[in-house]
Amino acid sequence: MALPRRIILVRHGESMGNLDMAAYSTTPDYRIPLTPLGVQQARAAGMNIRDLLSSASVGDWKVYFYVSPYERTRSTLRELGRAFPRRRVVGVREECRIREQDFGNFQVEERMRAIKETRQRFGRFFFRFPEGESAADVFDRVASFMETLWRDIHMRRLNQEEGREMNLVIVSHGLTSRVFLMKWFKWTVEEFERLNNPGNCDVRVMELGPCGTEYSLAVHHSTEELESWGLSPEMIADQRWRAAACRGPWSDDCPSYLDGFLDLLDDDDDEGGGDEDEGGAAREGCRPIESSSSG
């Protein structure tokens, strides 16, 4: 199957809610508009993405957009899209599953501040807003979206052709983008909690390595950038491995796949065949769990 060369995540531009939380008490979350600065940020992001694709692509290149249905993401896409000639755009799809985390029906400013402070203490992934969602809930719908995304790619619904470089741009929200990366790269909840929220119109570029089978943030982004996003040294090492990896087992050196979960025993096989230690882990068979390289 012809994989997109890049999957580019873009957070929406600055919105009135980013400028003043009181906006959420008078306007439904999905109707919060961009500020004038947010419009400028979106246009600049479009130019930056176009320049990236123009300079780094080999031969003909195209782009396909997925966008959250919220006003601020749709407006970001409209402004961002001004940078692309019509012949470069294959299509656009509104995708409800990549919308913002649901914070509840009524957002009274003082109450929301107190709830968000509680979330910081409780943990951002599992804390569920009253009448709303947790990041874990967002994870489930993003996982469903990914299944559709892979089906679209597999069925060539994105108009992939030989000699054409396809790029996907997903215009969404800060937490949704972090959850997308978590799901794709199989980051743990602990690793998710490390991540910083992207700035308005910040761009995260997942790009195929030379083998054309693994996506990595390290192909386009520097180590310093990844560190500023909150990636640990182990997470960055995994991104570097992905940048050069071909299809096959996961990297044995990444503790997220094995060492982070099991207290490893010695490598000597027990001739008795599978005696267990006090914790119940068999001495045989402690090898990295293999998986397909797809996200």
C-alpha positions as CSV (number, residue, x, y, z in Angstrom):
1,M,0.0,0.0,0.0
2,A,1.2,3.5,-0.9
3,L,1.7,5.3,2.4
4,P,1.5,9.0,2.8
5,R,4.9,10.5,3.1
6,R,4.0,12.7,6.0
7,I,1.2,13.0,8.6
8,I,1.2,16.6,9.9
9,L,-0.6,17.5,13.0
10,V,-1.6,21.2,13.5
11,R,-3.3,22.7,16.5
12,H,-5.8,25.5,15.8
13,G,-4.7,29.2,16.0
14,E,-5.3,31.4,19.0
15,S,-9.0,31.4,19.9
16,M,-11.1,33.8,22.0
17,G,-11.1,31.0,24.6
18,N,-7.3,31.0,24.7
19,L,-7.3,34.7,25.2
20,D,-10.1,34.8,27.9
21,M,-11.6,31.8,29.6
22,A,-14.8,33.8,30.2
23,A,-15.6,33.2,26.6
24,Y,-16.6,29.7,27.4
25,S,-19.3,30.9,29.8
26,T,-21.1,32.8,27.0
27,T,-20.3,30.8,23.9
28,P,-20.5,27.1,23.3
29,D,-17.1,25.5,23.0
30,Y,-17.5,24.4,19.4
31,R,-18.5,28.0,18.4
32,I,-15.4,29.7,19.9
33,P,-13.8,31.7,17.0
34,L,-10.2,32.6,16.3
35,T,-8.7,35.9,17.3
36,P,-7.1,38.2,14.7
37,L,-3.8,36.8,15.8
38,G,-5.1,33.3,15.4
39,V,-6.0,34.1,11.8
40,Q,-2.4,35.3,11.2
41,Q,-1.0,32.2,12.9
42,A,-3.0,29.9,10.6
43,R,-1.9,31.7,7.5
44,A,1.7,31.5,8.6
45,A,1.4,27.8,9.4
46,G,0.0,27.2,5.9
47,M,3.0,28.9,4.3
48,N,5.4,27.0,6.5
49,I,3.8,23.6,5.6
50,R,3.7,24.5,1.9
51,D,7.4,25.5,2.0
52,L,8.2,22.2,3.7
53,L,6.4,20.2,1.1
54,S,7.8,22.2,-1.8
55,S,11.4,21.9,-0.6
56,A,11.5,18.4,0.8
57,S,9.2,16.5,-1.7
58,V,10.6,14.6,-4.6
59,G,8.4,15.0,-7.8
60,D,4.7,15.8,-7.6
61,W,3.2,16.2,-4.2
62,K,-0.4,16.5,-2.9
63,V,-2.1,17.2,0.4
64,Y,-5.3,15.8,2.0
65,F,-6.9,17.5,5.0
66,Y,-8.8,16.1,8.0
67,V,-10.3,18.8,10.3
68,S,-12.2,18.9,13.6
69,P,-15.8,20.3,13.2
70,Y,-15.2,23.1,15.7
71,E,-15.3,26.7,14.4
72,R,-11.7,27.5,15.5
73,T,-10.3,24.4,13.6
74,R,-12.4,25.0,10.5
75,S,-11.3,28.7,10.4
76,T,-7.7,27.6,10.9
77,L,-8.0,25.3,7.9
78,R,-9.6,28.0,5.8
79,E,-6.7,30.4,6.5
80,L,-4.1,27.7,6.3
81,G,-5.5,26.4,3.0
82,R,-4.9,29.8,1.3
83,A,-1.2,28.8,0.9
84,F,-2.0,25.8,-1.4
85,P,-2.9,26.0,-5.1
86,R,-6.0,24.0,-5.9
87,R,-4.1,21.4,-7.9
88,R,-2.2,20.5,-4.7
89,V,-5.3,19.7,-2.6
90,V,-6.8,16.3,-3.1
91,G,-9.6,16.7,-0.6
92,V,-10.9,17.7,2.8
93,R,-12.9,15.7,5.3
94,E,-14.5,16.9,8.5
95,E,-13.9,14.3,11.2
96,C,-15.9,14.6,14.4
97,R,-13.7,12.0,16.3
98,I,-10.7,14.4,16.3
99,R,-12.7,17.2,18.1
100,E,-11.7,18.9,21.3
101,Q,-12.0,17.1,24.6
102,D,-15.5,17.6,26.0
103,F,-15.3,19.7,29.1
104,G,-19.0,19.6,30.0
105,N,-22.1,21.5,28.9
106,F,-21.7,24.5,31.1
107,Q,-18.3,26.1,31.7
108,V,-18.4,28.6,34.5
109,E,-15.0,30.2,34.6
110,E,-14.2,29.9,38.4
111,R,-15.6,26.4,38.5
112,M,-13.5,25.3,35.5
113,R,-10.3,26.7,37.1
114,A,-10.9,24.7,40.2
115,I,-11.7,21.5,38.2
116,K,-8.5,21.9,36.1
117,E,-6.4,22.4,39.2
118,T,-7.9,19.1,40.5
119,R,-7.1,17.5,37.2
120,Q,-3.4,18.5,37.6
121,R,-3.3,16.7,40.9
122,F,-5.3,13.6,39.8
123,G,-3.6,13.1,36.4
124,R,-4.5,14.5,33.1
125,F,-5.2,11.2,31.3
126,F,-7.8,9.5,33.5
127,F,-9.5,12.6,35.1
128,R,-13.0,13.0,33.6
129,F,-14.6,16.4,33.6
130,P,-18.1,16.5,35.1
131,E,-20.6,15.8,32.3
132,G,-17.6,15.7,29.9
133,E,-14.6,13.5,28.9
134,S,-11.3,12.3,30.1
135,A,-8.2,12.1,27.9
136,A,-8.8,8.3,28.0
137,D,-12.2,8.9,26.4
138,V,-10.5,11.0,23.7
139,F,-8.0,8.2,23.2
140,D,-10.8,5.7,22.4
141,R,-12.3,7.9,19.7
142,V,-9.0,8.8,18.2
143,A,-8.2,5.1,18.0
144,S,-11.4,4.6,16.1
145,F,-10.4,7.4,13.8
146,M,-7.1,5.8,13.1
147,E,-8.8,2.6,12.0
148,T,-10.7,4.7,9.4
149,L,-7.5,6.5,8.4
150,W,-5.7,3.2,7.7
151,R,-8.7,1.9,5.8
152,D,-8.7,5.0,3.7
153,I,-5.0,4.5,3.0
154,H,-5.4,0.8,2.3
155,M,-8.4,1.4,-0.1
156,R,-6.5,4.2,-1.9
157,R,-9.3,6.6,-1.1
158,L,-6.8,9.4,-0.7
159,N,-6.0,9.3,-4.4
160,Q,-2.5,7.9,-4.0
161,E,-0.7,7.2,-7.2
162,E,2.7,6.1,-8.3
163,G,5.1,9.0,-8.5
164,R,2.9,11.2,-6.4
165,E,3.9,12.1,-2.8
166,M,0.8,12.2,-0.6
167,N,0.8,14.2,2.7
168,L,-2.0,14.3,5.3
169,V,-2.6,17.3,7.4
170,I,-4.8,16.9,10.5
171,V,-6.1,20.2,11.9
172,S,-7.2,19.6,15.5
173,H,-6.7,20.5,19.1
174,G,-3.8,20.3,21.6
175,L,-4.9,17.4,23.7
176,T,-6.3,15.5,20.7
177,S,-2.9,15.8,18.9
178,R,-1.1,14.5,22.0
179,V,-3.4,11.6,22.3
180,F,-3.0,10.9,18.5
181,L,0.8,10.7,19.0
182,M,0.4,8.6,22.1
183,K,-1.8,6.0,20.3
184,W,0.4,6.0,17.2
185,F,3.7,5.5,18.9
186,K,2.3,3.3,21.7
187,W,3.4,5.7,24.5
188,T,2.4,4.8,28.0
189,V,0.1,6.9,30.2
190,E,3.1,7.9,32.2
191,E,4.8,9.1,29.0
192,F,1.6,11.0,28.0
193,E,1.6,12.8,31.3
194,R,5.1,14.2,30.4
195,L,3.9,15.9,27.2
196,N,3.4,19.7,26.9
197,N,0.5,21.1,25.0
198,P,1.4,22.4,21.5
199,G,1.2,26.1,21.0
200,N,-1.4,27.6,18.8
201,C,-0.7,26.6,15.2
202,D,2.3,24.5,16.2
203,V,3.1,21.8,13.8
204,R,4.2,18.2,14.5
205,V,5.5,16.3,11.4
206,M,5.5,12.5,11.3
207,E,7.6,11.5,8.4
208,L,8.5,8.1,6.8
209,G,12.1,7.1,7.2
210,P,14.3,5.9,4.3
211,C,12.8,2.4,4.4
212,G,9.4,3.9,3.9
213,T,7.7,1.8,6.6
214,E,8.1,3.6,9.9
215,Y,6.9,7.2,10.8
216,S,9.1,9.2,13.1
217,L,9.1,12.7,14.6
218,A,12.9,12.7,14.4
219,V,13.1,12.8,10.6
220,H,11.9,16.5,10.6
221,H,12.3,17.7,14.2
222,S,15.5,18.2,16.2
223,T,16.3,16.6,19.5
224,E,15.9,20.0,21.1
225,E,12.4,20.3,19.8
226,L,11.4,16.9,21.0
227,E,12.8,17.7,24.4
228,S,10.8,20.9,24.5
229,W,7.6,18.9,23.8
230,G,8.3,16.7,26.9
231,L,9.7,13.6,25.3
232,S,12.0,11.7,27.6
233,P,15.5,10.5,26.4
234,E,14.0,7.0,25.9
235,M,11.2,8.3,23.8
236,I,13.6,10.3,21.7
237,A,15.8,7.3,21.3
238,D,12.8,5.4,20.0
239,Q,12.0,8.2,17.5
240,R,15.6,8.0,16.2
241,W,15.3,4.2,15.9
242,R,12.1,4.6,13.9
243,A,13.7,7.1,11.6
244,A,16.1,4.5,10.3
245,A,14.1,1.3,11.0
246,C,12.7,-1.1,8.4
247,R,9.7,-3.3,8.9
248,G,10.2,-5.9,11.7
249,P,10.3,-6.2,15.5
250,W,10.3,-3.2,17.8
251,S,13.6,-1.8,19.1
252,D,14.9,-4.1,21.9
253,D,16.5,-1.0,23.6
254,C,13.3,0.9,24.3
255,P,12.3,0.3,27.9
256,S,8.7,1.2,27.1
257,Y,8.3,-2.1,25.3
258,L,9.7,-4.4,28.0
259,D,11.9,-3.1,30.8
260,G,9.3,-0.7,31.9
261,F,6.9,-3.5,32.7
262,L,8.9,-6.5,33.7
263,D,11.7,-7.0,36.2
264,L,14.0,-8.8,33.9
265,L,15.9,-12.0,34.9
266,D,19.2,-13.2,33.7
267,D,19.6,-14.4,30.1
268,D,20.6,-17.9,31.0
269,D,18.0,-20.5,30.1
270,D,16.9,-22.7,33.0
271,E,17.3,-26.3,31.9
272,G,14.3,-27.1,34.1
273,G,12.2,-25.2,31.6
274,G,10.1,-22.3,32.8
275,D,10.6,-22.1,36.5
276,E,9.0,-19.0,37.9
277,D,10.5,-16.5,40.2
278,E,8.6,-15.1,43.2
279,G,6.7,-12.6,41.0
280,G,5.5,-15.4,38.7
281,A,7.5,-14.4,35.6
282,A,8.8,-17.4,33.7
283,R,12.6,-17.5,33.0
284,E,11.9,-18.6,29.5
285,G,10.2,-16.5,26.9
286,C,11.1,-13.1,28.3
287,R,11.6,-11.5,24.9
288,P,10.3,-8.2,23.4
289,I,6.8,-8.4,22.2
290,E,6.7,-8.1,18.5
291,S,4.0,-6.1,16.7
292,S,3.3,-4.8,13.2
293,S,4.9,-1.5,12.3
294,S,1.6,0.2,11.6
295,G,0.4,2.7,14.0
